């Protein structure tokens, strides 16, 4: 049972945000700069990426490393906790790849489909 204070709900909240899982997955190969993440991900604004990275850092899933250089450089990297989410995210991605056509077909039917 998933009650409002259930620990499983915490996990669902962490991966249900559209960008959380995408950013975590993009960090799977090591530290990345925000500009590199934006280029790889596509379709995410700088503001939304910054908010996502801050949220992931707040939840202990990524670390932020600032370098005292000119110009300043910042990199984000998965923590051990963040890496532990890669497998579940990968499984969800595999499910989506296998069933995306079915979901989109159901959406296309929309209100015409009898429930």
Residue pairs with C-beta under 8 A, 6 or more apart in sequence:
2 8
2 9
2 12
3 9
11 88
14 20
14 59
14 61
14 85
15 21
15 85
15 88
15 89
15 92
17 52
17 55
19 41
19 44
19 48
19 49
19 52
20 52
20 55
20 56
20 61
21 85
21 89
21 92
22 41
22 44
23 37
23 41
23 49
23 52
23 53
23 56
23 62
24 56
24 61
24 62
24 78
24 82
24 85
24 86
24 89
25 86
25 89
25 90
25 93
26 32
26 37
26 40
26 41
27 37
27 62
27 76
27 77
27 78
27 82
28 78
28 83
28 86
30 77
31 65
31 75
31 76
31 77
32 40
32 75
32 76
32 77
33 73
33 74
33 75
33 76
34 46
34 49
34 50
34 53
34 74
34 76
37 44
37 49
37 76
38 44
38 46
38 49
41 49
44 52
53 62
53 64
53 76
56 62
56 76
56 82
57 63
57 64
57 76
60 79
60 81
60 82
61 78
61 79
61 81
61 82
61 85
62 76
62 77
62 78
62 79
62 82
63 76
63 77
63 79
64 74
64 75
64 76
65 74
65 75
65 76
65 77
66 72
66 73
66 74
67 73
67 74
67 75
78 86
106 113
